[in-house]
Amino acid sequence: MRIHIKPQKRSTTDRSERGFTLVELLVVLGILGALAAVVVPTVSQFVGSGDATANSTENQTVQAAMDLYMADTAASTVAANAVATDNFAASDPVLYPNYLRQQTTKCTYTWDATGLLAQAVCS
């Protein structure tokens, strides 16, 4: 008796056992590259604007603290400070802890006798 085993043919349309073709991978990479080319310049323009806004807000906060100090003490003038400082516990007038929540600031400040602040350097 002769047993004949018939070899099984693989279907060429059966995609469940096949990987991606090189063309499909290149198309996906092309789409990702195009998306990156559009998104990266749009996002990068906002990177520096956050720091500028934070510095402006800090300047307004320190100016408000100086104004509040002058109103509380009924002072029309304060000792001018020409040396830039970021430590308001050691400054004259002392604004920390009564008028500012943090002892040091990100930027350094000078002020004139009228209490008008000037932002010097920001780190």
Buried (B, 14 or more C-beta within 10 A) or exposed (E): EEEEEEEEEEEEEEEEEEEEEEEEEEEEEEEEEEEEEEEEEEEEEEEEEEEEEEBEEBBEBBBEBBBBBBEEEEEEEBEEBEEBBBEBEEBEBBBBEEBBEEBEBBBBBBBEEEBEBBBEEBE
